[in-house]
Amino acid sequence: MRLTVNGTDAFAATGGRDFDAALPAVVLIHGGGMDHSVWALHSRWFAHHGYTVLAPDLPGHGKSGSPPLKTIGDMADWIAALIAAAGAAKAWVIGHSMGSLVALETGARHPGHVSALALIGTSAPMAVGAELLKAAEANQHASIDMVSLWGLGTNATIGGNLAPGLWMLGNAQRVLEASRPGALFNDLNACNEYQDGLASAARVSAPTTVILGGRDMMTPLKAGKALAAALRRAHTVILECAGHLMMAERPDEVLAALRGGAPDRAR
């Protein structure tokens, strides 16, 4: 689905069904350097179980035009504009990693557009190491290697996919390699500079599901719990032994956690 958001062209996957603003809306926000494809399973499930879906490519990513947005706040404002452009009154906003910060900030800044939140692989602040930032700024493949290796739990790196023949580490690398030059650095830098997370969490009124990986090396469990504690209406689900890229690594468990926290209970 193509939309015009803030005067620029944007793409959003809809899970295999046309967007219908009369249905409860779900917005799925990808993480740094990624695109809508990380939500392939989840977008399709929601679209075929009573929801209407937008899994956008953020500006400067995937099939969306214009340069990447520089700050988490700018991305949150863009998500609110996307919801309005699609004709939806409100949406259940779900985000992974950087996308979780965008979802959080959307809930704080634009409560009228948000029915509920889900934050996957999250923490605030979300610090990024200097070595990773430097490699990403130089567009070195080492940055992709670091994100993909640190992003997966041990089992996932040695063939733990539920679907035989699919290589999770290689798939993660291919998605990152397809991103435009500078996009990964832009996103990592936005995460690193975002310091408003705990204050924004205190302003969020929507019910929030927080899904954390027990072996997450990018947003450690302790930091995710601290963010959850700052939310007024949070329900936390911990996926034991899971790494950061939980939608690929533990897709069924992520879906079950999301369904359990649905504002109108996913069918």
LINCORCOR-V53484 format. One record per residue. N is the residue number from 1. SS is DSSP state (2 for helix, 1 for strand, 0 for the rest). Layout:
BEGIN
((N/SS) (N/SS))
END
This chain:
BEGIN
((1/0) (2/1) (3/1) (4/1) (5/1) (6/0) (7/0) (8/1) (9/1) (10/1) (11/1) (12/1) (13/1) (14/0) (15/0) (16/0) (17/0) (18/0) (19/0) (20/0) (21/0) (22/0) (23/0) (24/1) (25/1) (26/1) (27/1) (28/1) (29/1) (30/0) (31/0) (32/0) (33/0) (34/0) (35/0) (36/2) (37/2) (38/2) (39/2) (40/2) (41/2) (42/2) (43/2) (44/2) (45/2) (46/2) (47/2) (48/0) (49/0) (50/0) (51/1) (52/1) (53/1) (54/1) (55/1) (56/1) (57/0) (58/0) (59/0) (60/0) (61/0) (62/0) (63/0) (64/0) (65/0) (66/0) (67/0) (68/0) (69/0) (70/0) (71/0) (72/2) (73/2) (74/2) (75/2) (76/2) (77/2) (78/2) (79/2) (80/2) (81/2) (82/2) (83/2) (84/2) (85/2) (86/0) (87/0) (88/0) (89/0) (90/0) (91/1) (92/1) (93/1) (94/1) (95/1) (96/1) (97/0) (98/2) (99/2) (100/2) (101/2) (102/2) (103/2) (104/2) (105/2) (106/2) (107/2) (108/2) (109/2) (110/0) (111/2) (112/2) (113/2) (114/1) (115/1) (116/1) (117/1) (118/1) (119/1) (120/1) (121/0) (122/0) (123/0) (124/0) (125/0) (126/0) (127/0) (128/0) (129/0) (130/2) (131/2) (132/2) (133/2) (134/2) (135/2) (136/2) (137/2) (138/0) (139/0) (140/0) (141/2) (142/2) (143/2) (144/2) (145/2) (146/2) (147/2) (148/2) (149/2) (150/2) (151/2) (152/0) (153/0) (154/2) (155/2) (156/2) (157/2) (158/0) (159/0) (160/0) (161/0) (162/0) (163/0) (164/0) (165/0) (166/0) (167/0) (168/2) (169/2) (170/2) (171/2) (172/2) (173/2) (174/2) (175/2) (176/2) (177/2) (178/0) (179/0) (180/0) (181/0) (182/0) (183/2) (184/2) (185/2) (186/2) (187/2) (188/2) (189/2) (190/2) (191/2) (192/2) (193/2) (194/0) (195/0) (196/0) (197/2) (198/2) (199/2) (200/2) (201/2) (202/2) (203/2) (204/0) (205/0) (206/0) (207/1) (208/1) (209/1) (210/1) (211/1) (212/1) (213/1) (214/0) (215/0) (216/0) (217/0) (218/0) (219/0) (220/0) (221/2) (222/2) (223/2) (224/2) (225/2) (226/2) (227/2) (228/2) (229/2) (230/2) (231/0) (232/0) (233/0) (234/1) (235/1) (236/1) (237/1) (238/1) (239/1) (240/0) (241/0) (242/0) (243/0) (244/0) (245/0) (246/2) (247/2) (248/2) (249/2) (250/0) (251/2) (252/2) (253/2) (254/2) (255/2) (256/2) (257/2) (258/2) (259/2) (260/2) (261/0) (262/0) (263/0) (264/0) (265/0) (266/0) (267/0))
END
